[in-house]
Amino acid sequence: MQKEYNKAIRDRIPEIIEKSGKKCNVKHLDDPEFLTALENKLMEEIHEYFESHSIEELVDLLEVIYRIAELKGFDQKQLEQIRIRKNEDRGAFSNNLFLISGEI
């Protein structure tokens, strides 16, 4: 029985499906279409992380984020440089701070 998915998938998923003796229907999207699909995938992966709290889901989030950044013209090194700069400017989340109230 066929099931509709309509979502971005990892590159080897069709191969894995076919090796299991099943069939799938995929298409290649252009970059703007795939960016939209990946942004939807990002939300899917966030929900999956909140359901499982699994490190595997965090890794999936990173993969999606890295590809979104790439489609927006940034590689992992540039993304890391921006992350470091932002940490220097605004701090990280190392001190477990939680804002209750204030005048911002």
Buried (B, 14 or more C-beta within 10 A) or exposed (E): EEEEEEEBBEEEEBEEBEEEEEEBEEEEEEEEEBBEBBEBBBEEBBEBBEEEEEEEBEEBBEEBBBBBBBBEEBEEEEBEEEEEEEEEEEEEEEEEEEEEEEEE
